[in-house]
Structures are given as structure tokens and as C-alpha cells.
Amino acid sequence: MNSYRIDLQKRLTAAGLNVDFVGSQRNGDPATVDLDHEGHSGWTIASVAEQVNGLLAAYRPDAVLLQIGTNDLRTEAGGVGATDRLSALIDQIEAAAPAAEIFVAEITGTRSASRASQQSRTEAYNAEVPGIVAARGTRVHLVDQSTVKGIDIRDGLHPNDFGYAKMSWNWYQALAHVYGLSPAGPDDPYTATRGNFCHLVDGDPGPAWSAYFDCRWYQRNLITTTVAGGPANVWAWQTRRPRTATRKVRVDGRYVTRTVTTTEWVTFDPDRLNR
């Protein structure tokens, strides 16, 4: 998977920057030349802190995109002191890369109500990030990735392609501000009214887990719902799903019961994706 990197590189290149991603990891479409990065599955803030001095010395980046904390927040115990560790890590990066611009993200969220406790910890963590960044020097910049959640998440925690498009857009806006680039650009995912979203779901109605990706088109529609105890019009992502019903229809002068299949708009519900 290309993550947000390929789209971000295209945006930066189109804006006139000569971009080279660096790092010890390589993942993504093999047809893409620049696959280097330093994202590691399962790494916590402490994991990055243990390795970052050597990595910065080896690759000498001009810009550091730091989104970290999700793995710390997977448990209540791991979330304790997470913002303190983030603060110390930023100081460590500033000292080890004194010429680099450092972009610190409010991290992406979760998809479903089954991870409500982690989402709550994530929101508390993100609420502290702006203050941490503001207390640093002029080379440390805030990037809000917290709006990437819900329908943008393919499994419990990792974005789908639409979510990565949002991440790319958010990184670009922050980079554009620092490097004097035009903040405008094509294909703003936040103004999209239609998109293809893939979600990992359980395809087995029984106790066994049978994983598959449910990929379908969603449309952003204005719907009426209840907010604060009263009706309100809100925008919601909806998809068409088949609906079967029994109806009495007239055939040869008499009414008979028939099963008919129609489609209806269904609002995105992360806990009912496979139903």
C-alpha cells in the first residue's frame, strides 16, 4: 500500500519542490520509484525515541513528518504519559536535526464504536498536541490529522485510500504554509461528494472470523436526523444497499404475495458493514 506518500509527492512536485522521501523501509506499488519511509508497524513513541538519533544521522532529512502515538493508546496503560513522551521526542528530534522542519500530527482516529475507549484516549491525546507544538521553536509545526476517522478507516486503526488522500492533503497544507507553496490544489478530498471506500469486515455470520474487504461507492447526502433531541439536517455518507420485502401485487385480477428487491440509501454504520 502506498499510504499517503505517493499522492503527497505528486502534490509537492506539482508545486515545484524536488522531493525525495528517505528512510530504511520500502513499501508500496513496485511501479513507483520513491518508496522509502520510516514507518514501522507496532512502534510506540518509545520505539521511535530509541532509534531516531541514528536514523536522523543516516538520512539527514530536511523535513520530518511525525505521526506517532496510536500504538501507545491501544491500551489504557500505554496511554499514560504518552503526551510527555511525545514532548520529549520532539525535543530529541530538534536537537538531532537542528536544520529540519518538524511537522507533528494530531493522530488519526478509529473506525467503530467497538474501539470507543481508544477513540476517547485519542481525542484526549490530540487535545494536548497543539499546546506541545506551540511550546516549541519555529521549526515545529502542527498538522491536524484527527479528522481522518470513521469511514476513512479500513480496519480498526489504519486508513483506507480515501483516508490516505485526506492525510496527504493535510500534510501538504502544512508544508505549503512553511515552504511558501500555494495551498490550493486539485482533488480536495474534504469537498468530495462521492468516494469509493474499502473496509475490512467479517464475512462469516458465525463465530469464525472470515476477513474480506467490502469496497463500495458512497455518496455524501443531506439527511434529516435527531440532534440534541430535535430534528436537524446533516451531511452523511450513504451507500445504496439491496432491500428485500414481501408485497401483495395484482396478477391476473387477483392479489398474490411476491418477494421484491429494491435499493435504499443507508447511512455509513461502522458496526453494520457486513449486514
C-alpha positions in Angstrom: 0.0 0.0 0.0 1.3 3.4 -0.9 -0.1 5.2 2.2 -0.3 8.9 1.7 3.2 9.2 0.3 2.7 8.9 -3.4 -0.1 11.4 -3.5 1.8 13.8 -1.3 4.9 13.5 -3.5 2.8 14.3 -6.6 1.3 17.4 -4.9 4.7 18.7 -3.8 6.3 18.0 -7.2 3.5 19.8 -9.0 4.0 22.8 -6.7 7.7 23.0 -7.7 9.5 21.1 -5.0 12.2 18.5 -5.7 11.1 15.8 -3.2 12.9 12.6 -2.1 11.4 10.5 0.6 14.0 8.9 2.8 14.1 6.0 5.3 15.1 2.4 5.8 11.7 0.9 4.9 10.3 0.4 1.4 6.6 -0.4 0.8 4.0 0.3 -1.9 3.4 -0.1 -5.6 6.6 -1.5 -7.1 6.0 0.6 -10.2 6.6 3.7 -8.0 10.2 4.7 -7.8 10.2 6.5 -4.4 9.0 4.1 -1.8 11.4 5.0 1.1 9.9 5.8 4.5 10.4 5.2 8.2 7.0 3.9 9.3 7.1 0.7 11.4 4.2 -1.4 12.3 3.6 -1.6 16.1 6.2 1.1 17.0 5.3 3.3 20.0 6.7 6.7 20.9 9.4 5.0 22.9 10.3 2.8 20.0 10.9 5.8 17.8 12.9 7.6 20.5 15.3 4.6 20.7 16.1 4.7 17.0 15.6 8.3 15.9 19.1 9.7 16.5 20.7 7.1 14.3 18.0 7.5 11.6 18.3 11.2 11.5 22.1 11.0 11.3 21.9 8.5 8.5 19.2 10.2 6.3 19.6 13.9 7.3 16.0 14.9 6.3 15.0 18.5 5.6 11.6 17.8 6.9 10.3 15.3 9.5 6.6 14.2 9.3 5.9 12.8 12.8 2.6 11.0 13.4 3.0 8.8 16.5 1.0 7.6 19.5 -1.6 5.3 18.1 0.1 2.2 19.4 0.6 3.7 22.8 -3.1 4.5 23.0 -4.2 1.0 22.2 -4.3 0.3 26.0 -5.2 2.5 28.9 -1.8 1.7 30.5 0.1 2.6 27.3 -1.7 5.9 27.1 -0.4 7.0 30.5 2.3 9.7 29.9 2.0 9.4 26.1 2.0 13.2 25.6 5.0 13.6 27.9 6.9 11.0 25.7 5.8 12.9 22.6 7.1 16.2 24.0 10.4 14.6 24.8 10.6 13.0 21.4 10.1 16.3 19.7 12.9 17.8 21.8 15.1 14.9 20.8 14.4 15.4 17.1 15.0 19.2 17.3 18.4 18.5 18.9 19.4 15.7 16.5 18.2 17.6 13.3 18.8 21.3 14.0 18.1 22.3 10.4 15.0 20.2 9.8 11.4 21.4 9.8 9.3 19.2 12.1 5.6 18.5 11.4 3.8 17.0 14.3 0.4 15.5 13.7 -2.7 15.2 15.8 -3.2 11.5 15.0 -5.9 9.7 13.0 -8.9 8.2 14.8 -10.6 4.8 14.9 -13.5 3.4 12.8 -16.1 1.9 15.1 -17.8 2.0 18.4 -16.0 -1.2 19.4 -12.9 1.0 19.8 -14.7 3.8 21.7 -12.2 3.7 24.5 -9.2 4.1 22.2 -11.0 6.9 20.4 -11.6 8.7 23.7 -7.9 8.3 24.6 -7.0 9.6 21.1 -9.2 12.7 21.5 -7.6 13.4 24.8 -4.1 13.0 23.4 -4.9 15.2 20.4 -6.2 17.9 22.6 -2.8 18.3 24.1 -0.7 18.2 20.9 -1.3 21.9 19.9 0.0 23.1 23.2 3.0 20.9 22.9 3.8 22.2 19.5 3.2 25.8 20.4 5.7 25.5 23.2 8.5 24.5 20.8 10.5 26.7 18.4 9.6 28.0 15.0 10.7 24.8 13.3 7.9 22.7 14.8 4.5 22.8 13.1 1.1 21.4 13.9 -0.8 19.2 11.4 -4.4 18.1 12.2 -4.9 14.5 11.1 -7.7 13.9 13.6 -10.4 14.3 11.0 -9.3 11.1 9.4 -11.6 8.6 11.2 -14.8 6.6 10.9 -15.5 5.9 7.2 -11.9 6.8 6.4 -10.5 3.8 8.3 -10.2 0.5 6.6 -9.9 -1.7 9.7 -9.8 -0.6 13.4 -7.0 1.8 13.0 -5.5 2.1 9.5 -6.8 4.5 6.9 -8.2 3.3 3.5 -7.2 5.0 0.3 -9.7 7.8 0.9 -8.3 8.4 4.4 -4.8 8.5 3.0 -5.9 11.1 0.5 -7.1 13.2 3.4 -3.8 12.7 5.2 -1.9 13.7 2.1 -4.0 16.8 1.8 -3.4 17.7 5.4 0.4 17.2 5.2 0.5 19.3 2.1 -1.4 22.2 3.6 1.1 22.4 6.5 4.1 22.0 4.2 2.8 24.6 1.8 2.5 27.1 4.6 6.1 26.6 5.7 7.6 26.4 2.2 5.6 29.2 0.6 3.6 27.0 -1.8 0.1 27.6 -3.0 -2.4 26.0 -0.5 -4.8 25.4 -3.4 -4.7 22.1 -5.3 -6.8 19.7 -7.2 -8.9 16.9 -5.7 -9.5 18.2 -2.2 -10.9 15.1 -0.5 -12.7 17.2 2.0 -15.0 18.7 -0.6 -15.7 15.3 -2.3 -19.3 14.3 -2.6 -18.6 10.8 -3.8 -16.0 8.2 -3.0 -15.0 4.6 -3.0 -14.3 3.3 0.5 -12.9 -0.1 1.4 -13.4 -1.6 4.9 -12.2 -4.9 6.4 -15.2 -6.9 7.6 -16.2 -10.3 8.9 -17.8 -12.3 6.1 -18.8 -15.2 8.4 -22.1 -14.8 10.2 -20.9 -17.4 12.7 -18.2 -17.2 15.4 -15.4 -17.8 13.0 -13.6 -14.8 11.6 -13.6 -14.6 7.8 -11.9 -11.4 6.7 -12.7 -9.7 3.4 -12.7 -6.1 2.1 -16.1 -4.6 1.5 -15.4 -1.9 -1.2 -18.3 0.2 -2.4 -19.3 3.7 -3.5 -20.7 6.2 -1.0 -22.3 9.5 -1.7 -22.5 12.5 0.7 -26.1 13.3 1.1 -28.1 15.7 3.2 -30.3 13.8 5.6 -32.7 14.6 8.5 -31.7 13.1 11.8 -32.1 13.8 15.5 -29.5 16.1 17.1 -29.9 17.3 20.7 -33.4 15.9 20.9 -34.7 17.6 17.8 -34.7 17.2 14.0 -31.7 18.6 12.1 -30.3 18.4 8.6 -26.8 17.0 8.5 -24.4 15.7 5.8 -23.8 11.9 5.9 -22.0 9.4 3.8 -24.6 6.9 2.4 -24.5 3.9 0.1 -27.1 2.0 -1.8 -27.8 -1.5 -0.4 -30.4 -4.1 -1.6 -33.5 -4.5 0.4 -36.0 -7.4 0.0 -39.6 -7.1 1.1 -42.8 -9.0 0.6 -45.6 -7.2 -1.2 -49.0 -8.0 -2.5 -49.2 -7.4 -6.2 -52.1 -7.9 -8.6 -51.6 -10.7 -11.1 -54.4 -11.7 -13.5 -57.0 -9.9 -11.5 -56.0 -11.2 -8.0 -53.6 -10.2 -5.4 -50.6 -12.5 -4.7 -47.6 -12.2 -2.4 -44.3 -11.6 -4.1 -40.8 -11.0 -2.8 -39.3 -8.0 -4.4 -35.8 -6.5 -4.2 -35.2 -2.7 -4.2 -32.4 -0.5 -3.2 -32.3 2.1 -0.4 -29.8 4.7 0.8 -28.1 3.5 4.0 -26.0 5.8 6.2 -22.5 4.6 7.0 -22.5 2.5 10.1 -19.1 1.0 11.0 -20.6 -1.8 13.1 -23.0 -3.0 10.4 -20.8 -3.0 7.3 -21.2 -6.7 6.6 -25.0 -6.7 7.1 
